[in-house]
Amino acid sequence: MSLEKIKTPCIGLCSTVYGDRVCRGCKRFDHEVIEWNGYGEDQKRSVLQRFECLLSQVMLDKCEIFDPDLLALRVQSGRINCSPLNSIQYCAYQVIRRGAGVIRNIEEFGIRILPAYSQLRLVELRDVIDREFFSLSEQRYGTGG
């Protein structure tokens, strides 16, 4: 068990204040956004595990992590929001999400974009991933979590 305090996944783009049932920014359910500060570590970890599962599902057909050690090094040196407890796909998503507008060569992070998405600019790929992540989150909300 990690002693590291679980931080909020909020990215400052909350859409639940406008009535969305799933936040378009962090992908938490509306009640999770409202109740987050009252959640225990196990409840928070459960939400984050759902994110890991959904993001892994979205990322698998979009990119290949050909050098996990390089990705881990770049994540650590770039202060990307990712820990050793996160899946490698989650870390790759964080790199793409945070660096889409500035990264010139994603392979320098140990990530290779798969052929079906290789024609997209990184910003476009980030948006595709984000839409699919949001859609899966909405579907999960509809099934009760």
N, C-alpha and C positions, 0 to 999 in steps of 0.2 A: 504494500500500500504506500502510495506516495504521500509525503508530507507537504508537498507543494499545494498551496491554496488554489482552487479552481477559479479562474477569472471569468468574467462575463464574456460571452461570444459576441456581444453587441459591437457593431462596426459604425454606429452613429447614423444609420439610415433607416430608422424604425418606421415601418408602415402600419403597425398595429394601431397607432394613434389615429389613423384615417379609416379604421374599421377592418383592415385585413385580418383574417384569422391566422395567417402565417406571415411572419415578418419577411419582407422582401430583402432586407439587409442581412440579418443573421440566421434566418430560417427557423427561428423558434416559434412555437405556437403562442398565440396571444396570451394565454394564461401563464405560460412559462416566462414570458417577458415581465408580466405583472408581478409574479410571485418569486422571481429569481433570487432576490436578496434574502428571502425567507427559506429557500431550499437548503437542505443539508448537502454535504459533499456527495453522498450517494445519489441523490436526485439530480444534482448537476452533472455528475459523471454519466448518468443514464442518458441525459439529453445529448451530451457530447458523443457518447457511443452511437447514438442514432445518427448523428452527423457523419461520423466515421463510416458507418455502414453505407449510408446514401452516397456520400462522396466517392467512396471506393467503387461503388456500382457505376457511377457516372464517369469516373476517370479511366476505368479499365479499357474502354474501347477508343480512348482519345490519345493516350500517351503510354510510353514504356519508360520505366525507370531503369536505365541500363547501367547506372553507376550509383547505387544507393549510398555508398560512402561519400562520394563527391556531393551528392544532394544534401546529406547530413552536415557536411562541412560548410557548404554554402548557406544552408539555413541558419546554422549557428553563427557564422560570421556576419550574416546579413540581418541578424536580429528579427528573423521571421517568426511569427507566432506559431511555433510548433515545438513539441517536446519529444523526447525519446519514447514516450508512451503513445504518441500518435502513429497512425499507419503511414507508410511511405507515400501512399496515394494522397492522403490528407496533406502531408508536407508539400507534395508536388502542387496540389491545388493552391496552397497558401503562396507558394512562389509565383505561380501564374497570376493569382488574384492581385498580389501586391506589386508584382513587377511587370505586368502586361504592357504598360506604356513605356517602359525603359529598357527592358531586356532585349538585346539584339540577337543573341544566340542562346536559346534555351538549352542547347546541348552542353553548354558550359556549366550547367547545373545538374548534369547527369540524367536529363530528361530528353526523350526523343518523341516528337509528335508523330502519331501513326498516320499512314498514307491518306486515310479518309478525311483527315482534318489538316493535313500539312499545307494546304493552299490558303488556310486562314491566317490572318495576322494574329498575334498573341492576344490582342485586345478582343478580337472577334471570338477566338476560342474561349477566352475567359467568360464572355457573355453567353456562349452556348452552354458551357458548364454550369454557369449560374442559373440559367433558365431551367435546365434539366434538374438541378439540385432543388430549386424552388418547386417545380412540378412534383417531384417525388415527395417533398415535404408536405405539399398540399394533399397528395394522395394518402400519405401516412396519417395526416390529421383526420381525414375522412374515415379512416379505419380505426380511429381511437388511439392513435399513438404508435 
